[in-house]
Amino acid sequence: MFESGATVAEYLDPVEDDQVQPNGVDLTVESLYEQTAPGRITRDGKRVGERAEVDPEDGLYRLDPGAYVLTYGERIRVPDEHVGFVYPRSTLLRNSCMLNTAVWDAGYEGRGEGFLQVGHRIELEPGARVAQFVLAAADHVGRYDGTYHGEG
C-alpha cells in the first residue's frame, strides 16, 4: 500500500505545501552535473566517476540532449517498514526527458540523485518540480547502511 502525500511529506525537508500531492511529494532540482570521467563497478567495490557541475545561465539550466545527474533539493528519510520510489513528473516526460532512480531502502537518509536523460533541448529552473517521491509499505530485514547513507 502506498502512503498519502501528507504522510510522505513528514519524511522530507524542506517541503512546501504545493509540493504535496495526493500520493506523494514533488522533488525539485537542486543541482545538475555531467559525468566527466569513467566510474567503476566491480564485484568488490565501486567508484563514481568525476563530475562537473552545470551552471545555470540567466537563472535557467539550458540542457542539450544527453545524460545528467540531478541532485534533489529535499533531504529524504525512508522510514522503517517502507520502501521509496521516485517517478518523473509527466511534464518532464512530455518534454522528451526521463528521470531514472534506484529503489530507496528503509533507513536511507540523504539528498539523493537521479539520472536525467534529455532527449530534446530543455530549460529547467533551479527549484523546479521534476519528480515525485512515494512511499510504500514493505516487509524487510535490516536497514540501509550503504555508501550513500547521509549523502548531500
trRosetta pair geometry for C-beta under 8 A, 3 or more apart (Angstrom, degrees):
i j d omega theta_ij theta_ji phi_ij phi_ji
1 136 6.7 158 81 -154 31 74
1 137 5.0 23 52 15 81 118
2 23 5.6 27 129 -163 136 106
2 24 7.7 -53 177 -60 123 90
2 134 5.5 -24 -150 177 118 119
2 135 6.9 128 -155 81 66 48
2 136 5.0 -44 -93 -95 63 78
2 137 8.0 -132 -75 0 20 74
3 7 4.1 -105 171 85 117 133
3 8 5.4 145 95 -54 116 81
3 23 7.9 128 85 -161 46 60
3 82 7.3 -14 -24 -124 129 131
3 134 7.3 166 49 -172 79 71
3 135 4.5 0 23 76 123 103
3 136 7.3 -150 -7 -87 78 28
3 137 7.5 118 -51 -44 87 77
4 7 4.7 98 57 6 79 100
4 8 7.0 -142 97 -4 42 87
4 22 7.0 -73 -152 175 77 51
4 23 6.8 -82 -137 -110 38 41
5 8 5.4 -53 -144 37 36 113
5 9 6.3 46 154 -30 66 102
5 20 4.6 127 144 -176 117 76
5 21 4.6 -175 -97 71 148 47
5 22 5.5 134 -10 110 122 6
5 23 5.8 15 -49 34 87 10
5 24 5.4 -26 -101 43 83 14
5 25 5.8 132 -157 -63 85 65
6 9 5.7 -47 -151 24 30 118
6 10 7.6 42 149 -28 56 93
6 20 6.2 55 -82 -169 53 134
7 10 6.0 -43 -169 12 40 115
7 135 7.1 -107 111 56 105 129
8 11 6.2 -72 -170 38 44 104
8 12 6.9 24 146 -11 76 114
8 20 7.8 160 70 -132 97 82
8 23 8.0 61 -12 154 140 38
8 24 5.3 -6 43 -139 173 47
8 25 4.8 -158 113 -13 116 103
8 133 6.3 166 178 104 129 91
8 134 6.4 -74 -97 -130 149 38
8 135 5.2 174 -102 5 92 108
9 12 5.9 -69 -145 40 41 104
9 15 5.1 -170 -151 118 90 160
9 19 7.5 132 -109 93 106 99
9 20 4.9 -18 -67 -100 136 112
9 25 5.2 136 -82 -82 70 133
11 76 6.4 39 135 -161 94 64
11 77 4.7 -128 -165 67 88 81
11 78 6.9 79 172 -91 144 27
11 79 6.0 -111 -96 -30 136 97
11 135 7.0 77 38 -56 149 145
12 15 4.6 83 98 -55 109 125
12 25 5.4 -146 12 98 155 159
12 74 4.6 2 -169 173 108 133
12 75 7.0 151 -155 76 54 50
12 76 5.7 -15 -102 -102 79 66
12 77 7.7 -161 -72 21 37 74
12 133 6.8 134 -74 66 134 146
13 74 6.5 138 66 -160 26 82
13 75 5.1 -20 65 56 84 99
14 73 7.7 -45 51 138 86 98
14 74 6.6 -117 54 -113 44 81
15 19 5.3 -123 -163 69 82 136
15 20 6.8 78 160 -57 120 90
15 25 5.9 -40 -135 -163 133 139
15 74 6.3 45 -73 -122 81 131
16 19 5.1 101 60 -6 73 104
17 20 6.1 -53 -163 19 42 112
18 26 8.0 -31 122 35 67 134
19 25 5.3 40 137 -169 99 83
19 26 4.2 -126 -152 51 78 94
19 27 7.9 86 -161 -62 122 25
19 28 7.5 -74 -108 -39 129 102
19 129 6.5 -177 -117 -103 84 128
20 25 5.6 -26 -103 -108 54 84
20 26 7.9 -100 -43 11 18 83
21 24 5.4 2 61 63 111 64
21 25 6.7 -178 19 -92 83 27
21 26 6.4 96 -26 -38 112 86
21 132 6.2 -32 28 -134 146 127
23 132 7.9 56 88 159 83 135
23 134 5.9 1 141 -116 89 118
24 87 7.8 120 47 34 173 106
24 132 4.3 94 99 167 136 102
24 133 5.5 177 -175 81 111 42
24 134 3.9 -70 -89 -79 122 76
24 135 7.7 149 -113 4 83 64
25 74 7.5 -126 123 135 125 178
25 132 6.8 154 75 -154 28 69
25 133 5.3 -19 62 56 84 96
26 89 6.8 27 -129 -75 102 125
26 129 4.0 -2 166 -152 134 124
26 130 8.0 117 -174 33 93 32
26 131 7.0 137 -158 80 58 43
26 132 5.5 -41 -96 -96 53 72
26 133 7.9 147 -121 13 5 77
27 72 4.5 -42 -178 -140 121 122
27 73 7.0 159 -176 38 69 77
27 74 5.7 -115 -128 26 80 118
27 86 6.6 -18 7 -138 148 116
27 129 7.0 122 71 -147 32 69
27 130 6.7 -53 89 60 80 73
27 131 4.3 -16 52 70 110 99
27 132 6.8 -173 4 -90 84 18
27 133 5.5 84 -45 -27 112 103
28 72 6.6 103 61 -163 48 69
28 73 3.9 -20 78 23 102 130
28 74 6.7 101 29 -24 86 93
28 127 5.1 -10 179 -158 135 38
28 128 6.3 149 -148 74 83 27
28 129 5.5 -52 -90 -89 74 52
28 130 6.9 101 -136 11 30 84
29 32 6.8 -12 -165 -49 113 96
29 61 7.3 -114 162 4 154 139
29 70 6.1 -74 -124 -160 83 111
29 71 7.9 81 -165 70 53 57
29 72 7.6 -73 -105 -120 24 41
29 73 6.6 34 79 -34 21 106
29 124 5.6 106 -40 152 167 124
29 125 7.4 149 53 92 131 43
29 126 5.6 -120 100 -132 103 43
29 127 6.4 -52 60 1 79 18
29 128 5.3 17 13 50 114 79
29 130 5.7 64 -51 -7 92 130
30 70 7.9 122 40 173 73 71
30 71 4.4 -67 68 105 113 93
30 72 5.8 53 -6 122 111 17
30 73 4.0 157 -69 -81 89 62
30 111 6.8 6 0 176 167 128
30 126 7.3 37 -152 -156 18 92
30 152 7.9 81 85 -155 165 130
31 53 6.2 -41 178 -142 120 107
31 54 7.8 152 177 50 73 77
31 70 7.6 165 86 -155 44 49
31 71 4.6 10 53 44 86 117
31 126 7.6 13 -82 -122 48 108
32 53 7.2 109 81 -161 51 63
32 54 4.2 -32 96 46 103 120
32 61 5.5 76 16 -129 147 152
32 63 7.4 -96 170 -84 163 122
32 68 5.1 -9 -168 177 105 130
32 69 7.1 147 -159 77 53 50
32 70 5.6 -18 -104 -103 77 67
32 71 7.5 -146 -70 17 32 77
32 116 7.2 -49 -129 37 107 146
32 124 7.6 108 -47 72 142 134
33 51 4.0 19 173 174 132 128
33 52 6.5 149 -157 72 78 35
33 53 5.5 -49 -98 -100 79 47
33 54 6.4 -162 -94 -7 21 85
33 68 6.6 141 69 -167 43 75
33 69 4.4 -19 62 59 101 101
33 70 8.0 -164 23 -70 73 27
33 71 7.5 59 -9 -22 106 100
34 51 6.6 153 76 -157 35 76
34 52 5.4 -17 60 59 89 91
34 54 6.1 90 -20 -59 93 101
34 66 7.4 6 -122 127 111 134
34 67 7.6 108 -135 90 74 68
34 68 6.0 -51 -84 -111 65 72
34 69 7.7 175 -84 16 18 83
35 39 7.2 -58 -156 -30 138 102
35 49 4.9 64 -166 88 111 122
35 50 7.3 118 -161 82 64 46
35 51 5.4 -48 -102 -99 50 79
35 67 7.2 -25 21 107 106 111
35 69 6.7 83 -49 -19 90 116
36 49 7.1 -172 58 146 47 106
36 50 5.1 -52 66 100 96 97
36 51 6.2 143 7 -122 89 21
36 52 5.0 68 -40 -16 131 102
37 49 4.5 -167 88 -169 67 98
37 50 3.9 48 25 32 118 100
38 49 5.1 -143 128 -99 13 128
39 46 7.4 8 168 -178 107 82
39 47 5.7 -173 -160 96 69 67
39 48 5.1 -29 -117 -142 121 30
39 49 3.7 -96 -54 -28 71 87
40 45 7.6 16 111 107 104 93
40 46 6.6 178 95 -151 64 44
40 47 4.5 25 45 43 95 102
40 49 7.9 114 -14 -64 63 80
41 46 4.9 6 -111 -115 68 93
41 47 8.0 -146 -64 31 46 57
42 45 5.3 16 56 55 104 74
42 46 7.1 -165 28 -75 64 51
46 147 7.2 -120 64 -8 117 166
48 51 7.7 -22 144 -28 107 110
51 69 6.4 -60 -125 38 144 134
54 61 5.9 63 121 -138 123 109
54 63 7.4 27 178 -93 161 90
54 68 6.8 -28 -15 -135 145 123
56 59 5.8 -4 149 -160 132 10
56 60 5.7 146 -161 66 100 16
56 61 5.2 -71 -101 -63 77 59
56 125 7.9 54 -132 -140 137 46
56 126 5.9 -79 -56 -29 146 110
57 60 6.3 -36 66 66 67 73
57 61 7.8 100 17 -117 74 24
57 62 5.5 -32 38 4 120 117
59 125 6.5 1 150 -132 86 91
59 126 7.5 -109 -168 20 61 97
60 123 4.6 1 173 -171 133 106
60 124 6.7 142 -165 68 78 33
60 125 5.5 -50 -108 -88 74 65
61 123 6.8 154 78 -158 54 51
61 124 4.5 -13 56 61 109 90
61 125 7.5 -166 15 -81 79 16
61 126 7.1 107 -26 -54 100 71
62 121 7.4 1 -179 -170 78 100
62 123 5.4 -15 -102 -103 66 83
63 66 7.4 -132 178 47 92 93
63 68 6.5 -63 -137 -34 133 149
63 116 7.9 -51 -161 127 165 129
63 118 4.9 -148 133 -93 121 167
63 121 6.8 168 89 -149 56 54
63 122 5.4 -10 59 62 103 79
63 123 7.4 170 17 -90 76 30
63 124 6.6 18 -5 6 121 105
64 118 7.0 124 107 104 29 137
64 121 5.7 -22 -115 -100 48 85
65 118 5.2 -153 -124 108 39 88
65 119 5.8 11 -125 -165 104 18
65 120 6.3 5 -75 -83 102 20
65 121 6.8 -66 -34 -57 73 55
66 118 5.8 4 45 53 52 104
67 115 6.9 -21 -162 -172 96 94
67 116 7.4 142 -161 81 46 57
67 117 6.0 -17 -104 -105 70 67
67 118 7.7 -158 -73 20 24 79
68 115 7.7 145 79 -164 46 48
68 116 4.3 -24 70 67 97 107
68 117 8.0 -176 28 -76 73 24
68 118 6.6 40 2 -15 113 111
69 113 5.4 1 -180 -176 99 127
69 114 7.5 157 -158 78 55 37
69 115 6.4 -32 -105 -104 63 56
69 116 7.2 167 -104 17 10 88
70 99 6.9 -48 37 -129 142 109
70 113 6.4 150 77 -159 48 70
70 114 4.9 -19 61 62 103 87
70 115 7.6 -175 17 -85 87 7
70 116 4.6 75 -27 -30 118 122
70 130 7.1 -78 172 85 159 152
71 111 6.2 39 -177 138 99 106
71 112 7.7 177 -146 105 59 32
71 113 5.3 -37 -96 -99 60 84
71 152 6.3 158 -161 -111 118 128
72 76 7.4 28 88 -25 145 113
72 111 6.0 -155 71 -173 81 75
72 112 5.6 23 19 66 121 72
72 113 7.1 -152 -5 -89 81 31
72 114 7.1 71 -49 -7 97 102
72 131 7.2 -74 -102 49 115 129
73 111 7.7 -39 -172 -150 9 114
73 127 6.4 56 -66 -109 161 54
74 111 7.0 168 92 -124 31 82
74 133 7.7 -116 79 -3 138 146
75 109 7.2 21 173 -179 99 78
75 110 6.5 -96 -147 172 81 16
75 111 5.0 -56 -94 -69 66 80
75 152 7.0 -171 -101 99 83 114
76 84 6.7 103 165 -153 136 171
76 104 6.9 -36 123 -166 141 152
76 108 7.1 10 104 112 101 100
76 109 7.1 -163 94 -139 54 43
76 110 6.7 -15 53 66 78 46
76 111 7.3 126 8 -102 79 34
76 112 6.0 -21 28 -5 128 110
76 133 6.4 -147 -112 -148 134 161
77 108 7.5 -178 -144 95 36 57
77 109 4.7 7 -108 -109 78 90
78 82 5.8 -148 -179 92 83 104
78 83 7.0 18 -169 -135 133 26
78 84 4.6 -114 -103 -19 117 118
78 104 5.1 174 -64 137 143 102
78 105 6.5 148 87 100 153 32
78 106 5.4 -132 124 -116 108 33
78 107 6.4 -24 78 30 96 27
78 108 4.6 40 19 48 119 88
78 109 7.5 -137 19 -66 68 54
78 135 7.0 167 -137 -115 78 107
78 144 7.2 58 60 13 126 132
79 82 5.0 57 69 21 79 128
79 106 6.9 -34 108 -141 33 86
79 135 7.3 36 33 -153 96 147
80 106 5.3 68 -123 -173 38 125
80 107 7.0 46 -82 -59 68 76
80 140 8.0 -142 -162 60 66 115
80 143 6.9 -58 -99 -94 85 112
81 106 6.5 86 -5 -114 20 143
81 137 6.3 -13 150 -151 89 74
81 138 6.4 170 179 62 42 59
81 139 7.4 1 -139 -97 76 35
81 140 7.0 -165 -104 28 38 97
82 106 5.7 128 59 -96 57 93
82 135 4.7 -5 -173 -172 133 108
82 136 6.5 143 -156 73 75 37
82 137 6.1 -56 -101 -107 68 34
82 138 5.7 95 -151 21 17 96
83 103 6.1 -27 -175 -171 115 104
83 104 6.7 139 -177 74 60 64
83 105 6.5 -27 -124 -118 82 38
83 106 6.5 -62 -78 -43 58 79
83 135 7.3 150 73 -153 35 61
83 136 5.5 -22 60 62 86 91
83 138 4.1 59 -15 -26 102 154
83 140 7.4 132 -61 -52 99 133
84 103 7.5 130 70 -176 59 55
84 104 3.3 -30 67 72 108 124
84 105 7.9 -64 27 4 86 13
84 108 7.1 -103 27 56 127 126
84 133 6.1 -10 -168 -168 112 97
84 134 7.0 154 -153 81 62 44
84 135 5.5 -33 -97 -97 73 70
84 136 7.9 166 -91 18 25 73
85 101 7.7 146 -164 82 52 115
85 103 7.0 -33 -90 -122 74 60
85 104 6.9 -154 -63 20 28 98
85 133 7.5 158 82 -152 43 51
85 134 5.3 -16 62 61 91 94
85 136 6.9 27 -1 -4 111 111
86 99 7.1 -79 131 127 108 116
86 101 4.3 33 56 36 118 152
86 104 7.2 79 -23 -24 94 124
86 112 7.5 -159 -38 98 149 141
86 114 6.2 -117 111 -87 146 126
86 131 5.0 13 -178 169 102 134
86 132 7.1 160 -153 78 58 39
86 133 5.4 -24 -99 -96 79 69
86 134 7.8 168 -88 19 31 71
87 99 7.8 108 168 78 26 107
87 131 6.5 154 78 -162 36 80
87 132 5.3 -19 61 58 89 91
87 134 7.0 16 3 1 109 114
88 92 4.5 -110 -180 74 112 133
88 93 5.6 124 108 -47 129 92
88 97 7.3 -172 -154 109 146 86
88 98 6.2 -119 -34 -151 158 45
88 99 4.0 141 -83 34 101 103
88 130 6.8 -43 -145 159 74 74
88 131 5.6 -57 -110 -105 39 75
88 132 8.0 33 123 15 8 78
89 92 5.1 100 63 -1 76 102
89 93 7.6 -150 98 0 43 87
89 129 6.1 82 -46 129 156 88
89 130 5.7 -138 16 -172 112 26
89 131 6.1 -122 -24 -83 81 20
89 132 6.2 107 -78 -27 75 94
90 93 5.4 -55 -153 40 44 113
90 94 6.0 43 151 -21 73 107
91 94 5.5 -53 -140 39 34 113
91 95 6.4 24 158 -11 64 109
92 95 6.1 -71 -155 43 27 103
92 97 4.7 -81 177 81 82 110
92 98 7.4 129 134 -94 107 20
92 99 6.1 3 137 -16 157 110
92 130 5.3 78 -71 -159 134 81
92 131 7.6 -2 -6 -69 155 61
93 96 8.0 60 -180 -60 34 13
93 97 6.8 -106 -85 67 27 61
93 98 6.7 51 -104 -92 74 64
95 120 6.9 -130 166 66 66 106
95 122 5.3 88 149 -107 127 127
96 118 7.4 60 111 -173 88 51
96 119 3.6 -112 162 73 101 111
96 120 3.9 59 71 13 150 105
96 122 7.5 -168 65 -53 88 117
97 116 6.5 -8 -175 -171 113 88
97 117 6.4 162 -159 85 60 58
97 118 5.2 -14 -109 -110 98 56
97 119 6.2 -154 -77 14 43 84
97 120 7.8 -105 -51 42 75 71
97 122 5.9 -34 -49 -13 131 160
98 116 7.6 159 83 -154 47 44
98 117 4.5 -1 56 54 94 110
98 119 7.5 60 -5 -27 90 109
99 114 4.8 20 -174 151 99 140
99 115 7.0 146 -158 73 49 50
99 116 5.5 -14 -103 -100 77 68
99 117 7.7 -159 -72 21 31 73
99 130 6.3 124 -57 143 152 106
99 131 5.4 -109 106 -84 159 112
100 114 6.5 154 70 -172 38 86
100 115 4.4 -21 61 61 95 106
100 117 7.1 42 -6 -11 105 108
101 104 7.6 -2 143 -44 124 96
101 112 7.1 57 -145 147 131 131
101 113 7.7 167 -116 101 99 48
101 114 4.6 -58 -70 -113 101 89
101 115 7.1 173 -74 15 49 78
101 131 7.8 66 -19 -149 134 152
104 108 5.1 -116 -174 52 82 151
104 112 6.9 -68 -101 -76 120 158
104 133 8.0 -3 19 -147 158 104
104 144 8.0 -58 179 -42 54 159
105 108 5.3 111 63 -32 68 109
105 140 7.4 140 -161 -146 90 157
105 143 7.3 142 136 -169 107 46
105 144 3.9 134 86 -61 116 114
106 138 6.7 -150 -45 73 115 118
106 140 5.2 174 16 58 136 156
106 143 5.4 -91 111 -124 88 73
106 144 6.5 165 78 -10 43 91
107 142 7.8 -64 -5 144 152 63
107 143 2.8 113 -61 -178 152 102
107 144 4.1 178 82 35 101 74
107 145 6.7 -38 135 -51 139 68
107 149 7.6 -29 134 -117 91 118
108 112 7.8 36 153 -71 130 118
108 144 4.3 6 -62 65 74 156
108 148 7.5 4 -142 99 107 98
108 149 6.5 -130 -132 -108 59 72
109 149 6.4 45 48 -164 75 74
109 150 5.9 23 89 -78 94 55
110 148 6.4 -134 46 152 166 81
110 149 6.5 -176 -36 -167 125 27
110 150 5.2 136 -82 -169 104 2
110 151 4.0 58 -170 47 144 68
110 152 5.2 112 177 36 88 98
111 151 6.3 -114 53 107 66 76
111 152 2.7 -109 55 112 106 149
112 148 7.6 59 -115 158 77 130
112 151 7.0 84 -94 74 44 120
112 152 7.2 -100 -34 -2 21 143
113 151 7.8 -60 -15 121 100 143
113 152 7.9 166 -46 -57 86 127
114 131 6.4 152 -31 -61 165 156
116 130 7.8 -16 -105 159 121 148
118 121 7.5 48 162 -104 121 23
118 122 5.8 -137 -143 21 113 111
124 128 5.4 -133 -169 42 80 143
124 130 7.0 7 -141 -76 130 130
125 128 4.5 111 61 -44 80 110
140 143 7.9 96 119 -85 129 48
142 145 7.8 -88 172 2 106 107
144 149 6.1 167 129 -85 96 106
145 149 5.9 -14 -145 -43 35 156
146 149 5.8 138 59 -28 51 95
148 151 4.7 -33 -169 -27 73 131
